Amino acid sequence: MLSILVGGMKVDDQEQLADKYGLSRPGVLTSWIRNINNVRNMCAHHSRLWNRSPADQVSPVKRGEVAVLDHLVGDLHAQSRIYATAAVLQFLLRTINPTSSWGSRLKEHFATFPATTVSEISQAGFPAEWNTLSLWN
């Protein structure tokens, strides 16, 4: 419902909401919310998520628009996989609740994965050394 609510808001209201997150383009936030909704539905229905592209992909930011997301600019693989959703969630959570431990818990969770070439984290769009980026620290 949130994605429908935000998508149906007046442009002025969308702009105000996007401004709360430091976004200059309200369409970016709207696409992020649609993407999060889509990923939530995939999880709720036990769909494959690991190496699949969500139907509603996040609108990429422009270089310098959101500094901690600059590493996504030009990385089409990361933009089209679950990593983009995780990065957007981390950005939004850091804005909404700066004390959230979600990003740390995600890093800890991935650290428990066995080393294998069958299902590498890069298949989900996670770039090399993603956990050292400022977004995650």
Buried (B, 14 or more C-beta within 10 A) or exposed (E): EEBEEBEEBEEEEBBEBBEEBEBEBBBBBBBBBBBBBBBEEBEEEEEEBEEBEBEBBBBBBEEEBBEBBBBBBEBEBBBBBBBBBBBBBBBBBBEEEEEBEEBEEBBEEEEEEEEEEEEEBBBBBBBEEBBEBEBBE
